[in-house]
Amino acid sequence: MTRKKIEIKKIDNISSRQVTFSKRRKGLFKKAQELNTLCDAEIALIVFSTTNKLFQYATTSSMEQVIERRHNQLAPIQISDHPSVVLQAAESDHDFNYEMLRKKEEEKAREIRQLNGEDLQGLTVQELSKLEEQLIKGLSNASKVKDEIFTKEIHTLKRKGVELTQKNHELKQMSSSVPNGQRNSFINSIVCNSSYLPAEEDHGRDTNLKLGLP
């Protein structure tokens, strides 16, 4: 009676799949050991199960030695030996990089159009929800930056107001010591030389420094 041939395809039953994996793995490692003994071949096997469990077998003292030997065998091709192969590889890399950059540029352009409310046809509900979250987040960040700028401007204006008040007080004290006949010319000279509110920085504002006599 001949043995029934097993069809090679993925086993649907999980328990049967695990049993078959265990048996076949042991058989594979046994065949590797036999090949090493019969032919004096160096063999390294690495197997990951569906549960991400590692199984390995090496005929030498360590798996690292076999892997290192493999890396040494795959040394870079010398240009002087095979210039055409290297040129083709370089051209292939260039084409691949160009195509990758082109796709990224198209994706970014599409994202910008979608953020502007364009090219929304074909998007799923999840994609539209994600786009909405991005817009809300961007609006929140813009409002936050705007509030920070307004706060800085308010602090700057308050500081200038305190400086002007202090300067006005000092000028009042200075004018009180000037004889009455010279006060008008003194005030005019102070106003002309004042630099606290230059016209080029405060368009449309009254730049005259007002002094109150005691």
SULWOCOR-V866567 format. One record per residue. PHI is phi in degrees with one decimal (999 if undefined). PSI is psi in degrees with one decimal (* if undefined). D_CENTER is the distance of its C-alpha to the mean C-alpha in Angstrom with 1 decimal. Layout:
phi->PHI psi->PSI d_center->D_CENTER
phi->PHI psi->PSI d_center->D_CENTER
This chain:
phi->999 psi->124.1 d_center->65.9
phi->-80.7 psi->151.1 d_center->62.7
phi->-77.0 psi->136.6 d_center->59.4
phi->-69.4 psi->130.8 d_center->57.3
phi->-76.0 psi->130.8 d_center->54.3
phi->-86.6 psi->131.3 d_center->51.0
phi->-72.1 psi->129.8 d_center->48.7
phi->-85.1 psi->100.8 d_center->45.3
phi->-158.5 psi->167.8 d_center->42.7
phi->-64.4 psi->133.5 d_center->40.3
phi->-81.9 psi->122.2 d_center->42.3
phi->-74.1 psi->-38.9 d_center->41.6
phi->-71.2 psi->124.3 d_center->43.3
phi->-65.3 psi->-42.9 d_center->40.9
phi->-64.2 psi->-45.8 d_center->43.8
phi->-63.6 psi->-36.4 d_center->45.4
phi->-63.9 psi->-41.3 d_center->42.1
phi->-67.5 psi->-39.7 d_center->41.6
phi->-65.0 psi->-44.9 d_center->45.2
phi->-63.3 psi->-39.6 d_center->45.0
phi->-60.9 psi->-45.2 d_center->41.8
phi->-62.7 psi->-44.3 d_center->43.6
phi->-67.3 psi->-47.5 d_center->46.7
phi->-65.5 psi->-36.9 d_center->45.0
phi->-63.7 psi->-44.4 d_center->42.8
phi->-63.3 psi->-39.5 d_center->45.9
phi->-65.9 psi->-37.8 d_center->47.7
phi->-64.2 psi->-44.0 d_center->44.9
phi->-66.3 psi->-35.1 d_center->44.9
phi->-66.3 psi->-42.1 d_center->48.7
phi->-63.7 psi->-37.2 d_center->48.7
phi->-64.8 psi->-40.7 d_center->46.3
phi->-64.3 psi->-41.2 d_center->48.7
phi->-64.2 psi->-40.9 d_center->51.7
phi->-64.2 psi->-37.0 d_center->50.1
phi->-66.6 psi->-41.6 d_center->49.4
phi->-69.4 psi->-43.4 d_center->53.0
phi->-73.9 psi->-39.0 d_center->54.7
phi->-115.7 psi->2.3 d_center->52.7
phi->54.9 psi->42.3 d_center->51.2
phi->-97.5 psi->143.9 d_center->47.7
phi->-89.3 psi->125.8 d_center->44.6
phi->-131.9 psi->140.9 d_center->42.5
phi->-136.0 psi->128.7 d_center->39.2
phi->-123.5 psi->135.1 d_center->38.1
phi->-127.2 psi->124.3 d_center->34.9
phi->-132.2 psi->131.4 d_center->35.0
phi->-113.0 psi->130.3 d_center->32.7
phi->-79.9 psi->174.7 d_center->34.3
phi->-66.4 psi->-20.1 d_center->33.0
phi->-91.1 psi->12.1 d_center->32.4
phi->66.9 psi->28.8 d_center->30.2
phi->-92.3 psi->136.1 d_center->33.0
phi->-92.0 psi->134.5 d_center->33.4
phi->-130.4 psi->133.5 d_center->36.8
phi->-143.5 psi->154.7 d_center->37.5
phi->-146.1 psi->134.2 d_center->40.6
phi->-138.3 psi->138.4 d_center->41.4
phi->-82.6 psi->-15.6 d_center->44.8
phi->-92.5 psi->-172.9 d_center->44.1
phi->-66.5 psi->-26.8 d_center->43.7
phi->-152.1 psi->153.8 d_center->39.9
phi->-64.5 psi->-35.4 d_center->37.2
phi->-60.2 psi->-36.3 d_center->35.2
phi->-64.6 psi->-41.3 d_center->38.2
phi->-67.4 psi->-42.3 d_center->38.1
phi->-64.6 psi->-40.4 d_center->34.4
phi->-63.8 psi->-39.7 d_center->34.7
phi->-64.4 psi->-38.2 d_center->37.6
phi->-63.9 psi->-41.6 d_center->35.7
phi->-64.1 psi->-38.3 d_center->32.9
phi->-66.2 psi->-31.8 d_center->35.7
phi->-71.1 psi->-25.2 d_center->37.2
phi->-101.1 psi->44.5 d_center->34.1
phi->-65.8 psi->154.3 d_center->33.9
phi->-58.1 psi->144.2 d_center->32.4
phi->-71.9 psi->133.0 d_center->35.0
phi->-73.5 psi->133.8 d_center->36.8
phi->-63.8 psi->-38.4 d_center->36.7
phi->-66.0 psi->-27.2 d_center->40.4
phi->-83.3 psi->-40.9 d_center->41.4
phi->-136.8 psi->69.8 d_center->39.4
phi->-64.7 psi->-35.8 d_center->38.0
phi->-67.7 psi->-38.1 d_center->37.9
phi->-66.1 psi->-42.1 d_center->35.9
phi->-66.4 psi->-39.3 d_center->33.3
phi->-63.8 psi->-43.3 d_center->33.3
phi->-62.9 psi->-39.9 d_center->32.8
phi->-64.8 psi->-40.9 d_center->29.9
phi->-64.4 psi->-43.0 d_center->28.2
phi->-64.2 psi->-38.6 d_center->28.9
phi->-64.6 psi->-42.0 d_center->27.6
phi->-64.0 psi->-39.8 d_center->24.3
phi->-63.2 psi->-45.1 d_center->24.1
phi->-63.1 psi->-40.5 d_center->24.9
phi->-64.7 psi->-44.1 d_center->22.3
phi->-65.1 psi->-40.4 d_center->19.5
phi->-62.8 psi->-44.5 d_center->20.8
phi->-64.9 psi->-39.5 d_center->21.0
phi->-65.3 psi->-42.5 d_center->17.5
phi->-65.6 psi->-38.2 d_center->16.2
phi->-63.7 psi->-41.8 d_center->18.8
phi->-65.7 psi->-39.9 d_center->17.7
phi->-64.0 psi->-39.4 d_center->14.0
phi->-64.4 psi->-41.6 d_center->15.6
phi->-64.3 psi->-40.7 d_center->18.0
phi->-63.4 psi->-43.4 d_center->15.5
phi->-65.8 psi->-40.0 d_center->13.6
phi->-64.1 psi->-40.0 d_center->17.2
phi->-66.2 psi->-38.7 d_center->18.3
phi->-62.2 psi->-41.1 d_center->15.6
phi->-65.1 psi->-42.8 d_center->16.7
phi->-62.1 psi->-40.8 d_center->20.3
phi->-67.3 psi->-37.1 d_center->19.9
phi->-65.9 psi->-25.8 d_center->18.5
phi->-87.5 psi->5.7 d_center->21.6
phi->85.2 psi->16.8 d_center->23.8
phi->-112.3 psi->163.7 d_center->24.5
phi->53.9 psi->46.0 d_center->24.6
phi->-96.3 psi->-6.4 d_center->24.6
phi->-65.1 psi->139.1 d_center->27.4
phi->90.3 psi->-7.6 d_center->27.0
phi->-76.9 psi->143.4 d_center->24.2
phi->-80.3 psi->172.2 d_center->25.1
phi->-63.0 psi->-39.6 d_center->25.6
phi->-63.9 psi->-42.1 d_center->22.5
phi->-66.6 psi->-38.8 d_center->20.3
phi->-66.8 psi->-37.6 d_center->22.1
phi->-65.0 psi->-40.5 d_center->21.6
phi->-64.1 psi->-41.3 d_center->17.8
phi->-63.3 psi->-39.8 d_center->17.9
phi->-63.9 psi->-40.7 d_center->20.2
phi->-62.6 psi->-39.7 d_center->18.1
phi->-63.7 psi->-41.0 d_center->15.2
phi->-66.5 psi->-41.4 d_center->18.0
phi->-64.2 psi->-42.0 d_center->19.5
phi->-65.0 psi->-42.5 d_center->16.4
phi->-63.7 psi->-40.9 d_center->15.8
phi->-64.3 psi->-39.1 d_center->19.6
phi->-64.1 psi->-42.3 d_center->19.6
phi->-65.4 psi->-41.0 d_center->17.0
phi->-63.7 psi->-41.4 d_center->19.1
phi->-65.2 psi->-36.9 d_center->22.3
phi->-65.5 psi->-44.4 d_center->21.1
phi->-65.0 psi->-40.3 d_center->20.4
phi->-61.9 psi->-43.3 d_center->23.7
phi->-63.0 psi->-37.9 d_center->25.6
phi->-64.9 psi->-40.2 d_center->24.4
phi->-65.7 psi->-43.8 d_center->25.6
phi->-60.6 psi->-41.6 d_center->28.9
phi->-63.2 psi->-42.5 d_center->29.4
phi->-63.3 psi->-41.9 d_center->29.1
phi->-64.4 psi->-39.1 d_center->31.5
phi->-64.0 psi->-43.7 d_center->33.9
phi->-62.5 psi->-39.6 d_center->34.0
phi->-64.8 psi->-43.4 d_center->34.6
phi->-65.2 psi->-38.2 d_center->37.4
phi->-64.5 psi->-41.3 d_center->38.9
phi->-64.5 psi->-41.9 d_center->38.9
phi->-64.3 psi->-37.7 d_center->40.6
phi->-63.4 psi->-40.3 d_center->43.1
phi->-65.8 psi->-41.2 d_center->44.0
phi->-64.0 psi->-42.3 d_center->44.5
phi->-65.9 psi->-40.0 d_center->46.7
phi->-62.8 psi->-42.8 d_center->48.7
phi->-65.0 psi->-42.4 d_center->49.3
phi->-65.9 psi->-39.5 d_center->50.3
phi->-61.2 psi->-40.3 d_center->52.5
phi->-65.0 psi->-40.6 d_center->54.3
phi->-64.8 psi->-41.2 d_center->54.8
phi->-66.9 psi->-34.6 d_center->56.2
phi->-61.6 psi->-43.2 d_center->58.6
phi->-65.3 psi->-38.5 d_center->59.9
phi->-67.0 psi->-41.2 d_center->60.3
phi->-68.2 psi->-27.6 d_center->62.1
phi->-67.1 psi->-22.7 d_center->64.5
phi->-91.8 psi->-4.7 d_center->65.9
phi->-88.5 psi->138.6 d_center->66.5
phi->-58.9 psi->151.1 d_center->70.0
phi->-57.2 psi->-36.9 d_center->70.3
phi->-70.8 psi->-16.6 d_center->71.3
phi->-109.6 psi->1.4 d_center->68.1
phi->-68.0 psi->-41.8 d_center->65.5
phi->-62.2 psi->-46.2 d_center->64.7
phi->-65.6 psi->-33.7 d_center->64.1
phi->-66.3 psi->-43.2 d_center->62.1
phi->-65.9 psi->-42.2 d_center->59.8
phi->-63.0 psi->-39.4 d_center->59.4
phi->-67.3 psi->-35.1 d_center->58.4
phi->-67.3 psi->-43.2 d_center->55.8
phi->-64.4 psi->-41.9 d_center->54.3
phi->-66.4 psi->-32.8 d_center->54.2
phi->-94.5 psi->4.0 d_center->52.4
phi->-72.2 psi->139.0 d_center->49.9
phi->-124.3 psi->16.2 d_center->46.2
phi->-80.6 psi->-28.7 d_center->44.6
phi->-132.7 psi->75.2 d_center->44.1
phi->-66.9 psi->144.9 d_center->43.9
phi->-64.6 psi->-33.6 d_center->44.5
phi->-70.6 psi->-17.5 d_center->41.5
phi->-100.9 psi->-19.9 d_center->39.0
phi->-129.1 psi->75.5 d_center->40.8
phi->-65.9 psi->133.4 d_center->42.0
phi->82.6 psi->0.5 d_center->44.7
phi->-96.1 psi->157.9 d_center->45.3
phi->-80.6 psi->108.9 d_center->48.7
phi->-91.5 psi->0.6 d_center->48.3
phi->-72.0 psi->131.3 d_center->51.9
phi->-84.3 psi->117.4 d_center->52.0
phi->-93.6 psi->125.6 d_center->54.5
phi->-114.9 psi->135.9 d_center->56.8
phi->-106.9 psi->124.4 d_center->59.2
phi->-78.8 psi->141.6 d_center->62.4
phi->-65.4 psi->* d_center->63.6
